Amino acid sequence: MEEQTVKIHGDIWKLADIQDDVAWCKEQTWTPSGYDKEGVHEHCSICWWTLGVSDDQDVGRGYVTDKNRWVCTECYDNFIKNT
């Protein structure tokens, strides 16, 4: 049986490897936000994409929970937005 995959930021991911993180993220409340903490960064809770201060929308914007957990815009759009 062929494993299901998804492309995130140009990389191929096995769905089985991220399904627990996706399930957790679907249970959270997410707010769109620009990342504004100079000198530090966060990672997407699904794909580990780096989020930080940047004019590049892929890096500088994402979604955050009230506990400061982040997801990148691509993962939000692909896995959370319509759930």
A tleap script that builds the chain and sets N, CA, C and O, in Angstrom:
source leaprc.protein.ff14SB
mol = sequence {
  NMET GLU GLU GLN THR VAL LYS ILE HIE GLY
  ASP ILE TRP LYS LEU ALA ASP ILE GLN ASP
  ASP VAL ALA TRP CYS LYS GLU GLN THR TRP
  THR PRO SER GLY TYR ASP LYS GLU GLY VAL
  HIE GLU HIE CYS SER ILE CYS TRP TRP THR
  LEU GLY VAL SER ASP ASP GLN ASP VAL GLY
  ARG GLY TYR VAL THR ASP LYS ASN ARG TRP
  VAL CYS THR GLU CYS TYR ASP ASN PHE ILE
  LYS ASN CTHR
}
set mol.1.N position { 0.842 -1.183 0.000 }
set mol.1.CA position { 0.000 0.000 0.000 }
set mol.1.C position { 0.889 1.250 0.000 }
set mol.1.O position { 1.856 1.333 0.758 }
set mol.2.N position { 0.558 2.201 -0.842 }
set mol.2.CA position { 1.328 3.427 -0.978 }
set mol.2.C position { 0.972 4.409 0.133 }
set mol.2.O position { -0.203 4.619 0.437 }
set mol.3.N position { 2.014 5.018 0.744 }
set mol.3.CA position { 1.775 5.987 1.808 }
set mol.3.C position { 1.270 7.306 1.228 }
set mol.3.O position { 1.736 7.755 0.181 }
set mol.4.N position { 0.311 7.920 1.924 }
set mol.4.CA position { -0.192 9.222 1.495 }
set mol.4.C position { 0.810 10.292 1.900 }
set mol.4.O position { 1.380 10.253 2.990 }
set mol.5.N position { 1.014 11.251 0.999 }
set mol.5.CA position { 1.946 12.331 1.268 }
set mol.5.C position { 1.291 13.673 0.971 }
set mol.5.O position { 0.252 13.746 0.315 }
set mol.6.N position { 1.917 14.724 1.465 }
set mol.6.CA position { 1.470 16.092 1.216 }
set mol.6.C position { 2.719 16.956 1.066 }
set mol.6.O position { 3.743 16.695 1.696 }
set mol.7.N position { 2.624 17.987 0.227 }
set mol.7.CA position { 3.738 18.912 0.053 }
set mol.7.C position { 3.499 20.143 0.914 }
set mol.7.O position { 2.446 20.775 0.826 }
set mol.8.N position { 4.482 20.483 1.752 }
set mol.8.CA position { 4.419 21.666 2.612 }
set mol.8.C position { 5.707 22.451 2.405 }
set mol.8.O position { 6.797 21.921 2.622 }
set mol.9.N position { 5.596 23.694 1.993 }
set mol.9.CA position { 6.755 24.550 1.710 }
set mol.9.C position { 7.748 23.859 0.781 }
set mol.9.O position { 8.960 24.001 0.943 }
set mol.10.N position { 7.236 23.121 -0.179 }
set mol.10.CA position { 8.071 22.473 -1.179 }
set mol.10.C position { 8.641 21.128 -0.770 }
set mol.10.O position { 9.263 20.454 -1.591 }
set mol.11.N position { 8.447 20.716 0.478 }
set mol.11.CA position { 8.944 19.427 0.965 }
set mol.11.C position { 7.807 18.416 1.014 }
set mol.11.O position { 6.662 18.772 1.294 }
set mol.12.N position { 8.126 17.166 0.744 }
set mol.12.CA position { 7.140 16.091 0.812 }
set mol.12.C position { 7.130 15.498 2.215 }
set mol.12.O position { 8.174 15.102 2.734 }
set mol.13.N position { 5.957 15.437 2.822 }
set mol.13.CA position { 5.764 14.888 4.163 }
set mol.13.C position { 4.834 13.685 4.085 }
set mol.13.O position { 3.870 13.695 3.319 }
set mol.14.N position { 5.113 12.657 4.865 }
set mol.14.CA position { 4.185 11.544 5.006 }
set mol.14.C position { 3.071 11.996 5.951 }
set mol.14.O position { 3.343 12.495 7.043 }
set mol.15.N position { 1.830 11.823 5.533 }
set mol.15.CA position { 0.705 12.218 6.383 }
set mol.15.C position { 0.730 11.497 7.727 }
set mol.15.O position { 0.347 12.069 8.748 }
set mol.16.N position { 1.176 10.257 7.730 }
set mol.16.CA position { 1.237 9.502 8.982 }
set mol.16.C position { 2.176 10.161 9.998 }
set mol.16.O position { 1.966 10.045 11.205 }
set mol.17.N position { 3.209 10.850 9.510 }
set mol.17.CA position { 4.182 11.477 10.402 }
set mol.17.C position { 3.666 12.749 11.063 }
set mol.17.O position { 4.198 13.169 12.091 }
set mol.18.N position { 2.639 13.368 10.487 }
set mol.18.CA position { 2.137 14.631 11.044 }
set mol.18.C position { 0.700 14.536 11.549 }
set mol.18.O position { 0.161 15.522 12.052 }
set mol.19.N position { 0.073 13.374 11.426 }
set mol.19.CA position { -1.357 13.276 11.749 }
set mol.19.C position { -1.678 13.610 13.203 }
set mol.19.O position { -2.721 14.210 13.463 }
set mol.20.N position { -0.829 13.249 14.157 }
set mol.20.CA position { -1.101 13.590 15.559 }
set mol.20.C position { -1.023 15.101 15.782 }
set mol.20.O position { -1.843 15.671 16.502 }
set mol.21.N position { -0.027 15.748 15.159 }
set mol.21.CA position { 0.107 17.198 15.296 }
set mol.21.C position { -1.070 17.918 14.634 }
set mol.21.O position { -1.586 18.894 15.177 }
set mol.22.N position { -1.487 17.442 13.477 }
set mol.22.CA position { -2.634 18.032 12.789 }
set mol.22.C position { -3.888 17.880 13.654 }
set mol.22.O position { -4.656 18.831 13.801 }
set mol.23.N position { -4.099 16.704 14.220 }
set mol.23.CA position { -5.278 16.474 15.062 }
set mol.23.C position { -5.276 17.423 16.262 }
set mol.23.O position { -6.315 17.993 16.596 }
set mol.24.N position { -4.126 17.600 16.912 }
set mol.24.CA position { -4.036 18.506 18.052 }
set mol.24.C position { -4.354 19.934 17.606 }
set mol.24.O position { -5.112 20.643 18.268 }
set mol.25.N position { -3.781 20.342 16.497 }
set mol.25.CA position { -3.986 21.708 16.004 }
set mol.25.C position { -5.444 21.977 15.661 }
set mol.25.O position { -5.932 23.087 15.870 }
set mol.26.N position { -6.139 20.988 15.143 }
set mol.26.CA position { -7.553 21.164 14.803 }
set mol.26.C position { -8.411 21.425 16.027 }
set mol.26.O position { -9.498 21.990 15.903 }
set mol.27.N position { -7.954 21.032 17.195 }
set mol.27.CA position { -8.705 21.227 18.435 }
set mol.27.C position { -8.461 22.586 19.076 }
set mol.27.O position { -9.134 22.945 20.042 }
set mol.28.N position { -7.496 23.353 18.543 }
set mol.28.CA position { -7.126 24.634 19.132 }
set mol.28.C position { -7.869 25.778 18.460 }
set mol.28.O position { -8.421 25.621 17.371 }
set mol.29.N position { -7.876 26.930 19.122 }
set mol.29.CA position { -8.398 28.163 18.550 }
set mol.29.C position { -7.206 28.985 18.076 }
set mol.29.O position { -6.305 29.298 18.854 }
set mol.30.N position { -7.210 29.332 16.783 }
set mol.30.CA position { -6.083 30.028 16.167 }
set mol.30.C position { -6.476 31.453 15.783 }
set mol.30.O position { -7.590 31.698 15.320 }
set mol.31.N position { -5.553 32.379 15.979 }
set mol.31.CA position { -5.741 33.778 15.624 }
set mol.31.C position { -4.647 34.190 14.650 }
set mol.31.O position { -3.471 33.939 14.910 }
set mol.32.N position { -5.010 34.824 13.522 }
set mol.32.CA position { -3.962 35.284 12.611 }
set mol.32.C position { -3.115 36.355 13.284 }
set mol.32.O position { -3.627 37.197 14.020 }
set mol.33.N position { -1.808 36.313 13.020 }
set mol.33.CA position { -0.912 37.252 13.689 }
set mol.33.C position { 0.379 37.421 12.905 }
set mol.33.O position { 0.846 36.506 12.227 }
set mol.34.N position { 0.933 38.605 13.018 }
set mol.34.CA position { 2.284 38.828 12.533 }
set mol.34.C position { 3.248 38.520 13.664 }
set mol.34.O position { 2.973 38.813 14.827 }
set mol.35.N position { 4.376 37.929 13.314 }
set mol.35.CA position { 5.367 37.614 14.345 }
set mol.35.C position { 6.203 38.860 14.604 }
set mol.35.O position { 6.749 39.444 13.668 }
set mol.36.N position { 6.309 39.278 15.878 }
set mol.36.CA position { 6.961 40.554 16.166 }
set mol.36.C position { 8.009 40.494 17.283 }
set mol.36.O position { 8.380 41.537 17.821 }
set mol.37.N position { 8.484 39.323 17.639 }
set mol.37.CA position { 9.482 39.211 18.707 }
set mol.37.C position { 10.884 39.220 18.092 }
set mol.37.O position { 11.371 38.189 17.628 }
set mol.38.N position { 11.519 40.379 18.092 }
set mol.38.CA position { 12.860 40.530 17.526 }
set mol.38.C position { 13.857 39.605 18.237 }
set mol.38.O position { 13.812 39.447 19.457 }
set mol.39.N position { 14.739 39.009 17.468 }
set mol.39.CA position { 15.837 38.230 18.028 }
set mol.39.C position { 15.512 36.794 18.392 }
set mol.39.O position { 16.404 36.047 18.794 }
set mol.40.N position { 14.254 36.390 18.262 }
set mol.40.CA position { 13.862 35.003 18.541 }
set mol.40.C position { 12.938 34.540 17.422 }
set mol.40.O position { 12.541 35.334 16.570 }
set mol.41.N position { 12.603 33.280 17.425 }
set mol.41.CA position { 11.681 32.748 16.430 }
set mol.41.C position { 10.870 31.616 17.046 }
set mol.41.O position { 11.179 31.139 18.138 }
set mol.42.N position { 9.849 31.199 16.349 }
set mol.42.CA position { 9.021 30.059 16.742 }
set mol.42.C position { 8.973 29.099 15.562 }
set mol.42.O position { 9.422 29.424 14.462 }
set mol.43.N position { 8.422 27.911 15.803 }
set mol.43.CA position { 8.280 26.926 14.743 }
set mol.43.C position { 6.817 26.510 14.613 }
set mol.43.O position { 6.074 26.481 15.594 }
set mol.44.N position { 6.425 26.192 13.391 }
set mol.44.CA position { 5.091 25.675 13.135 }
set mol.44.C position { 4.903 24.370 13.899 }
set mol.44.O position { 5.788 23.513 13.909 }
set mol.45.N position { 3.757 24.227 14.532 }
set mol.45.CA position { 3.457 23.027 15.320 }
set mol.45.C position { 3.243 21.786 14.461 }
set mol.45.O position { 3.192 20.674 14.987 }
set mol.46.N position { 3.119 21.962 13.148 }
set mol.46.CA position { 2.919 20.816 12.256 }
set mol.46.C position { 4.189 20.501 11.468 }
set mol.46.O position { 4.671 19.369 11.512 }
set mol.47.N position { 4.739 21.479 10.751 }
set mol.47.CA position { 5.853 21.197 9.830 }
set mol.47.C position { 7.198 21.731 10.296 }
set mol.47.O position { 8.213 21.521 9.632 }
set mol.48.N position { 7.213 22.413 11.418 }
set mol.48.CA position { 8.435 22.959 12.016 }
set mol.48.C position { 9.031 24.110 11.210 }
set mol.48.O position { 10.204 24.441 11.384 }
set mol.49.N position { 8.231 24.728 10.325 }
set mol.49.CA position { 8.643 25.904 9.565 }
set mol.49.C position { 9.008 27.008 10.542 }
set mol.49.O position { 8.339 27.170 11.562 }
set mol.50.N position { 10.055 27.769 10.252 }
set mol.50.CA position { 10.489 28.855 11.128 }
set mol.50.C position { 9.652 30.100 10.879 }
set mol.50.O position { 9.521 30.556 9.743 }
set mol.51.N position { 9.093 30.643 11.942 }
set mol.51.CA position { 8.343 31.897 11.926 }
set mol.51.C position { 9.143 32.928 12.704 }
set mol.51.O position { 9.588 32.662 13.820 }
set mol.52.N position { 9.323 34.093 12.123 }
set mol.52.CA position { 10.089 35.138 12.785 }
set mol.52.C position { 9.762 36.488 12.182 }
set mol.52.O position { 8.922 36.589 11.288 }
set mol.53.N position { 10.419 37.515 12.664 }
set mol.53.CA position { 10.204 38.859 12.157 }
set mol.53.C position { 10.740 38.909 10.729 }
set mol.53.O position { 11.919 38.646 10.490 }
set mol.54.N position { 9.863 39.248 9.780 }
set mol.54.CA position { 10.255 39.277 8.382 }
set mol.54.C position { 9.188 39.979 7.556 }
set mol.54.O position { 8.005 39.944 7.892 }
set mol.55.N position { 9.624 40.625 6.456 }
set mol.55.CA position { 8.677 41.179 5.500 }
set mol.55.C position { 8.110 40.094 4.601 }
set mol.55.O position { 7.088 40.303 3.946 }
set mol.56.N position { 8.759 38.936 4.562 }
set mol.56.CA position { 8.285 37.781 3.799 }
set mol.56.C position { 7.066 37.214 4.526 }
set mol.56.O position { 7.195 36.725 5.649 }
set mol.57.N position { 5.889 37.272 3.908 }
set mol.57.CA position { 4.646 36.834 4.545 }
set mol.57.C position { 4.693 35.372 4.977 }
set mol.57.O position { 4.069 35.008 5.974 }
set mol.58.N position { 5.425 34.525 4.244 }
set mol.58.CA position { 5.534 33.109 4.624 }
set mol.58.C position { 6.260 32.931 5.941 }
set mol.58.O position { 6.020 31.953 6.649 }
set mol.59.N position { 7.137 33.849 6.282 }
set mol.59.CA position { 7.926 33.767 7.515 }
set mol.59.C position { 7.338 34.649 8.614 }
set mol.59.O position { 7.300 34.251 9.779 }
set mol.60.N position { 6.887 35.826 8.250 }
set mol.60.CA position { 6.484 36.826 9.235 }
set mol.60.C position { 5.046 36.759 9.711 }
set mol.60.O position { 4.674 37.473 10.642 }
set mol.61.N position { 4.219 35.905 9.086 }
set mol.61.CA position { 2.820 35.801 9.492 }
set mol.61.C position { 2.444 34.346 9.683 }
set mol.61.O position { 2.966 33.460 9.008 }
set mol.62.N position { 1.529 34.113 10.617 }
set mol.62.CA position { 1.030 32.774 10.864 }
set mol.62.C position { -0.204 32.859 11.742 }
set mol.62.O position { -0.923 33.858 11.733 }
set mol.63.N position { -0.435 31.814 12.491 }
set mol.63.CA position { -1.577 31.746 13.403 }
set mol.63.C position { -1.066 31.312 14.762 }
set mol.63.O position { -0.188 30.454 14.855 }
set mol.64.N position { -1.608 31.896 15.808 }
set mol.64.CA position { -1.111 31.647 17.158 }
set mol.64.C position { -2.276 31.304 18.092 }
set mol.64.O position { -3.394 31.791 17.919 }
set mol.65.N position { -1.989 30.452 19.090 }
set mol.65.CA position { -2.967 30.157 20.139 }
set mol.65.C position { -2.731 31.102 21.306 }
set mol.65.O position { -1.755 31.852 21.317 }
set mol.66.N position { -3.621 31.064 22.284 }
set mol.66.CA position { -3.432 31.887 23.479 }
set mol.66.C position { -2.263 31.392 24.331 }
set mol.66.O position { -1.848 32.084 25.261 }
set mol.67.N position { -1.734 30.221 24.035 }
set mol.67.CA position { -0.573 29.685 24.763 }
set mol.67.C position { 0.714 29.835 23.940 }
set mol.67.O position { 1.717 29.176 24.217 }
set mol.68.N position { 0.673 30.707 22.927 }
set mol.68.CA position { 1.821 31.034 22.086 }
set mol.68.C position { 2.361 29.846 21.291 }
set mol.68.O position { 3.569 29.738 21.082 }
set mol.69.N position { 1.484 28.968 20.853 }
set mol.69.CA position { 1.847 27.922 19.893 }
set mol.69.C position { 1.501 28.448 18.519 }
set mol.69.O position { 0.485 29.124 18.358 }
set mol.70.N position { 2.317 28.156 17.525 }
set mol.70.CA position { 2.170 28.724 16.195 }
set mol.70.C position { 1.964 27.654 15.138 }
set mol.70.O position { 2.433 26.525 15.284 }
set mol.71.N position { 1.262 28.014 14.073 }
set mol.71.CA position { 1.252 27.245 12.831 }
set mol.71.C position { 1.499 28.233 11.698 }
set mol.71.O position { 1.072 29.387 11.748 }
set mol.72.N position { 2.195 27.753 10.682 }
set mol.72.CA position { 2.436 28.600 9.508 }
set mol.72.C position { 1.139 28.729 8.714 }
set mol.72.O position { 0.214 27.934 8.881 }
set mol.73.N position { 1.086 29.722 7.866 }
set mol.73.CA position { -0.105 29.967 7.061 }
set mol.73.C position { -0.413 28.790 6.147 }
set mol.73.O position { -1.579 28.447 5.951 }
set mol.74.N position { 0.620 28.167 5.586 }
set mol.74.CA position { 0.393 27.042 4.674 }
set mol.74.C position { -0.261 25.863 5.399 }
set mol.74.O position { -1.208 25.274 4.879 }
set mol.75.N position { 0.223 25.515 6.575 }
set mol.75.CA position { -0.389 24.413 7.326 }
set mol.75.C position { -1.795 24.777 7.789 }
set mol.75.O position { -2.690 23.933 7.771 }
set mol.76.N position { -1.997 26.026 8.206 }
set mol.76.CA position { -3.343 26.450 8.599 }
set mol.76.C position { -4.302 26.278 7.431 }
set mol.76.O position { -5.385 25.715 7.591 }
set mol.77.N position { -3.908 26.761 6.259 }
set mol.77.CA position { -4.778 26.672 5.081 }
set mol.77.C position { -5.027 25.235 4.655 }
set mol.77.O position { -6.136 24.894 4.243 }
set mol.78.N position { -4.011 24.391 4.749 }
set mol.78.CA position { -4.133 22.997 4.289 }
set mol.78.C position { -4.849 22.072 5.266 }
set mol.78.O position { -5.533 21.142 4.838 }
set mol.79.N position { -4.707 22.308 6.571 }
set mol.79.CA position { -5.181 21.331 7.544 }
set mol.79.C position { -6.232 21.838 8.535 }
set mol.79.O position { -6.992 21.033 9.073 }
set mol.80.N position { -6.295 23.129 8.787 }
set mol.80.CA position { -7.123 23.635 9.884 }
set mol.80.C position { -8.281 24.515 9.405 }
set mol.80.O position { -9.375 24.449 9.965 }
set mol.81.N position { -8.060 25.313 8.406 }
set mol.81.CA position { -8.971 26.372 7.981 }
set mol.81.C position { -10.430 25.918 7.838 }
set mol.81.O position { -11.324 26.607 8.329 }
set mol.82.N position { -10.685 24.833 7.212 }
set mol.82.CA position { -12.064 24.419 6.926 }
set mol.82.C position { -12.571 23.309 7.848 }
set mol.82.O position { -13.462 22.546 7.472 }
set mol.83.N position { -12.013 23.220 9.040 }
set mol.83.CA position { -12.480 22.162 9.957 }
set mol.83.C position { -13.374 22.725 11.021 }
set mol.83.O position { -13.859 21.983 11.876 }
savepdb mol mol.pdb
quit
